Amino acid sequence: MTNRISRRDLARAACAALLLTASGRPGRNALAAGPEQGSPQKGQLWHPDLFPEMIVKSWYQEDLAEGEVSSWQSGGVKPVAAVQAEPSLCPTKLGKDGVLFKKGTKQALTWPADNDAPYLHRWWLVIARCDSAANSDANNVSVLCVNGAEGGSVHRQPRVCFRPSKGTFVSQVDDGKIKSEEGKCSTDFGGWNVMVGYRRGFVMQVVVNGVKTAGQTIYAMAPNRMKSESFMGDVNNPMRADVAIDCVIIGQSELDDSQIDMLMGWGMWRVGRQSDLPSDHPYRQRPPSFVDANNKPARYEFDSASWESWAAIRNERFAHRGQAAPPIRGYATVFFDDFDTNTVVDDSKGAQASIWYAPTSLANVGVDAIAQRISGSPSSYVHDGASHTLALRLLHKGRWRTGAFSSVNNNGQGRCWGKGIFEIRARLPKITAPRPGFFPAFWAYGKEHLFWRTRNRLETDFWEYDGLNGAHINISQHVHKPKLGYADPHIAAGGVHRKIAGYQVDPSNGFPAAIDIYDGEFHTWYAQIEDDYSYFVIDGWEVARVPTSPELAAKKYIMVDFAYDQNKGRAEPDPSQTYDMVIDYIRVRQTETDLARVPPGFSALPTLSGRASPSQALTVVPNVVASQIECLWYRDGVPIVGETGTGYELGSQDMGHKIRCHVRAVSVLDQPEAWTPESETVG
């Protein structure tokens, strides 16, 4: 069902200017700055619900009547009721002082597990208080735990608790290991505490009462398959201290620093603790307002008229098919993997500078074959050191199994590109018809859908084939419906699809000879996405060209798979045999013009300082103000695995090559990114 903004949320947005504290009255120093300090008029004040698409679930104490709480309905794009059926385990709404979970009880409000939490739950705001001073020996006083009532290896997505023994407010997530960040908090039960926790890039971090923790590395979180309940309070153990909750907000998308500051400023003003913010906090003297709102990150917007115009293009797509592709000029290689080594890692454990992640976030990417993890045995990721190739192997072990990988991990972190040339050289099995239902593909997804589950998932099939006809190429563009319905005129609710090309590559369509990919030979395909037109090419021959649409130009990550679909062939595969899709290389090129553009947020392109000589270090001058910067290093376009810092020490392996660094300002609105110029040849 499509989620719409509730009347309650509309009302809250309309009266956000009231900026009530947790007690329902202005805080002890709320709005104390006064007009002479530039404090905005009340009608200009900001509230998180004014950008409802960001909020997945939200609970506010003012939505409850005083007394026993058996159900607390959330707002947000995926609303849920937190409930308690047993009266003795119900918490209590204390007038305007929050929802109380009593010490010595298992009072709790629960709701079902959410398998989409790794994608949906990117940040969380919790305002709560704990009687820590009277229970200073307690180490773990639960406030919130998403997907964690039954423990297990997949929970804490996220978890929030107090640690009275240390006087801290704690946030945890679990990426296979429990990662905790905590900050000092009020130990007085009368003092509210505000936490904003978030996952951004490969970092998990927390801000408590305006003070940011150091943060730590986090890898991909896995979907919860245990059906573990989520809860406020504690269902596992009696509460070790009284806890009261004012509000809980869980949100999607990666926050930039300005949004984090606004959330923290709003929370501290809400509870009247703004004077306890650090002296340099932007909202210590005044609450956040519409005027300085930085809460509208760019998102893909579907334009039905533009799509229909683009999709109406007919045979002019094929005016040059079978002809030599236009020459490639003015491009530089920004990514190249010729598989000198096996560069595929587990998509839930691979580090920031890894190259390929398997088996992707799609559970059904192999269709009628299971896409294995790299630890699977026998392996579906077979590296040949002599030929420098990687084979995705379709094999039978109890059932059909295969390989698939992408350039981002299970949660969407990794390498992405917008426009450019996306190229692969590969070989499929030599096998005559009738063949099994092989379903190989080189394709891409828009990155956005992994961070905004309410937005369309963009899919570009650079090429795919089936087992029925090895000469029949399929190239398509899809705008899939969102994972989570949301009423917005710029979202295609039902999804739309357009086949760019779907025909036989043979003389009947203008090609000098038939190209059947099941000939056991290597073939080279590329998609060249430019400002005006996009070209699709096999072995140097143009297959189709179309005007470049916003969907084609969107930031995307590469996917490669060798699927098996029993409906796409006319023969059964032999379980005693293996079938390989052998990849020689994958390359991405971008125009020198695009690489020379200075993106918003950067004062200039990042540069490299230092001598290009062995044993010397190159250092990035990022030329962007950002608290979190991601650096990826390349040697003639080849990723340098393991190097993510702002400096890189040159070695003998760099002799005769040029070095370049890609810089992404992760903490800035829309995460702008830029490349340094190449270094001099190392020597």
Protein Blocks (a to p, Z undefined) as FASTA:
>chain_A
ZZdddfklmmmmmmmmnopafkopacfkgoklommlopacfklpccfklmmmlpmbdcdf
klpcedjdfbdcdedjbdcddddfblklpccdehjnojaddehiacdcdddddfklmmmm
mbccddddddfklmmmbcbdcfbdghilngpjbehiacddddfknopacddddehiacdd
dddddfbfklccddddddehjbdcddeehiacebiadddddddfklpacdehjfkbccfb
dcddfbdcddedjddfklmmmmmmmmmmmnopmmmpcfklcklmbccdfkloccbccddd
ddfklmmmmmmpckkmmmmgoiacdddehiacfbdcehlaacbdcfklpcfklmbdcebj
bfklnomaccddfkbccdfbdcdfklopaddddddehiacdddddfbdfkopacddfedd
dddddddddddddddfddbddddddfklmmmmkbccddddfbacdfkbmkbccddddddd
dfbdcddfkbcfkopaddfbdcdddfknopabdcdfklopacdddddddfkbccddeehi
afbdcdddfklmpccdddddddddfklccbdcdfkbccddddfbdcddddfklmmpcceh
iabdcddedjddehiacdddekpacfbdcddddeehiacehiabfbdcddfklgoiacdd
ddddfkbghiiadddddddddZZ
